[in-house]
Amino acid sequence: MELHFLKTTWSDIIILKKGNTVAMIDTGFEEQYNSIKKYLDKMNIKKIKFILLTHFHRDHYGSISSIVKDYDVDKVYFKDYSALDKTTAWGTPADDQYRLNEYDKSIYIKKIIEENSKLIEVENINSIQFDKYKLKLYNNKNFIKKIYNDENYKDSYHKILFSENQNSLAVFFRVNNVNIFFGGDIFDRESIHPSANYVNYQIASSINEEINIYKVPHHGTIHCNSKKALDIYRPKIAVITNSEEYLKKESTVYQDLMRANKNVKILLTEKNNIVIKISDEGHISYEKS
């Protein structure tokens, strides 16, 4: 099994490869398509079993339309856009016009997917099969809509309070006794509604296993990796899709990861593609290109 994390900052582009079977998790920005195509073509990839979009932010869905047009993609797993996000994809305040534009974009993208592939809404499934491995999905419900319509919590009822990151999927699977976790852009902080309260920790408690390969949530920003979540995961290898300068100046993720496991190997996608290989015996190796 090979896990390819393509060179990028502030976006996710992940390729899974087992023999001739290939899948993708997230597709980066729209302007990154040429580099994605170059990478796929270099690997001689023409058929993609599935693409999973963790949530509707342009640094994750950006290249999906081009990929489904140019490659033979069996399925695209898609989480419906809430149109209730308080902040934009780049963290600035969102307004009604932004939400309307993103909603229109989501309808357009779904149309392109349906014309070129098979669209599957993740709210209705709990796992995805890849070769002989089962990818378990967490946070697959549209929690922003649920919170918005929950009359039991007056402080959040019919109020726009969350980033679309709150809707991000996370993925856990096991390959030859190697535990892998892709955190998407999930958050991990206190919230006024239980569905949004320490989401990463809720998932960690459900998995309740140490993680060998940890794709750090939300590009290593703060509020995504609480101590109590990392105390469960204790990652051996952590991949972060961000720059070293940002992480050292604006985040505590280095300290947080090393507190959970002083021997953690931290890999950044800032300057290189990273390929992690898992042998049939469960040995892990990695290379940069």
C-alpha positions, 0 to 999 in steps of 0.5 A: 500500500502506498499513501501519496501526499502531494506537495502543497500548503493549505490544501489536501491532495492524497492518493491511495495506491494498492497495486493497480487500484487507485483512489483519492482523498481531496483534490486541492485548489482548482489552480493545482490541477496541472500539478495533480495531472502531471503527478497522476500521468507520471504514475500512469494512472488513468482509472480512479476507483473513487474520490472522497471529498472531506468537506466543501472548502475550495482547498479540498474540492478545487480540482474535482471537476477537472479530474472527473472530466479527464480520468475514468473515476468510478465514484465520488463521495460528496458531503452536501454543503450546509450553506451555513458557514460563518467563515470563508474557506480562508478564515475571513467572515462569510456573508450571505453572498459568499454562502450563496456563491458557494451553494451555487458552486456546489450544485454546479460541481455535483452536476459535473460529477453526475455527468462524468461519474457516480455521485454518492452522498456520504450522509448515507454511508459509514465506510468505503471499500478500497481493495481489501481494506475498509475506510471507516468514515467519521463525522459523516452527518451534516452537523452544521445543519443539525445544530442550526435546526436543534431547538434544544440548544437556544444559543445555537438554534437558527444561528450561523456559528460554525466554519464548514470545517465543522462538517469535515469527514475524518477517515480511519483504516488499517493496513497490515496492522498499521493504523491510519487516520486522515483528519480532514479539517476537523476541529477539537475545541469546546463548543456550545453544542455537543455535536461540535464539542471536541470532535477530534477527541470524540472520534479518538475515543471511538477509535481508541487505538494508537495511530501509526500514520496521522494526517494532522487535521486542518493543516496543523492549525490550533484547535484541531489536536487537543491533548486528550485526543493526542493522548489516545492517538500517540502518532508515530508519523504525522503528515502536515499540509502546511509550511514550517514557518507558519507552524512554528510561528502560529501553532503549537502542533509541534509541541503537541505532537511531541508531548504525545509521542516524543519520537514522532516523525513529523513530515511536511508537504511544503517542499516535497511530495511524500510517499509512505509505503506499507509492506505486506508485513506491516513495515513502514517506509517513506520517501520525498520527491 
